[in-house]
Amino acid sequence: MMLAPIMAYRYSFSALVGGHCRHLPTCSDYAREAIDTNGAWKGGWLTLARLCRCHPWGSAGLDPVPDLRHECHPLAPWRYGRWRPNKSDAAGNSR
């Protein structure tokens, strides 16, 4: 059910505007993979954090989906998200 809006975006707005993403994989691919790998709850937080990083002054480059299946933060679900760029991006190794 959470993948439906992602697919709608990919085949409507993204198809019209074009796929220009600063990260690899693209944000929609990242969201799909995060939800498939980590489940809807954790994947949703990862997707939200990625969308917050994806802006003109944000990070860029390779940003793989982390495997959070063994992490558990029931009272602090925002801790699932990766809100800061990767250490390699922060060191200036981005594209």
N, C-alpha and C positions, 0 to 999 in steps of 0.2 A: 504494500500500500504506500510506503514511503518512496518507492522508486517511481511511481506514476508521475508526480510533479517533475522529477528529473527528466524522465523521458519526454514529457510534454514540452519542457524547455528546450531539450536537444533538437526536437523535430519541428519546433515552431520558431521561437525567437532566435535561437542560435543558428538555425538554418538560414534565416533571413539576414542576420547581421554578419555571420561568419564566425568561425572558431578562432578567436584571438585570445589566448590565455598566457599569462606570464609564467605559469608553472607547467611542469610535466609530471604527472598526467593532468589533463585539463580539469577544471573544477567539477564538471558533471561526471567525468570518469572517476575522479577522486571520491565523490559522494557515493556513486554506485559501488565502488570497491570497498569503501569504509563501511557501508551498511551490510554488504555481503560478508565481509570479514569479521566485523565486530558486533553485528546485530544492529537493530534499529535505534536503540537508545544511545549506545556509545558512538555508533556511526553518525547519528544526527548531531551530536556534540562536536565530533571531529569535522563534520561538514560545515557547521556554523563557524568554527574557529578558522577553517580554511577560507571561507567567504570573507571573513573579517580581515584576513591577511592579503586578500587579492584586491588590491587597489593600486593606483599609479605610484604611490610612495611606499608600497608594501614590499614583501619579499618576491623573489623570482627564482627560477631554476628547478632542479629536481626536488620533488617533495613527495616521497613515497608514503603510503598509508601505513601507520604503525599497527602492530598486532597488540590489541589491548584485551584480549580474551581473558587474561589472568589478572587484570587489575580490577579492583572493586572499590568504588567511592560512592556508597549509597546516599550519604548526606551531603556530598559535594560533587554533583555530576559534572559541573563545569571543569573539573580537573581532568576529564577525559580529553578535552580539546587541547590542541597544540597551538597556543595563542601567539607564540613568538616564532620567528624564522628559525630554520635549522642552524646549527652552529657553523656549518660551512658557509651559509649565506651571510651570517653576521660577520664572518671573518673577511668578507669581500670576495669570496670565490663564486659569486653568482654571475649569471650571464649579463 
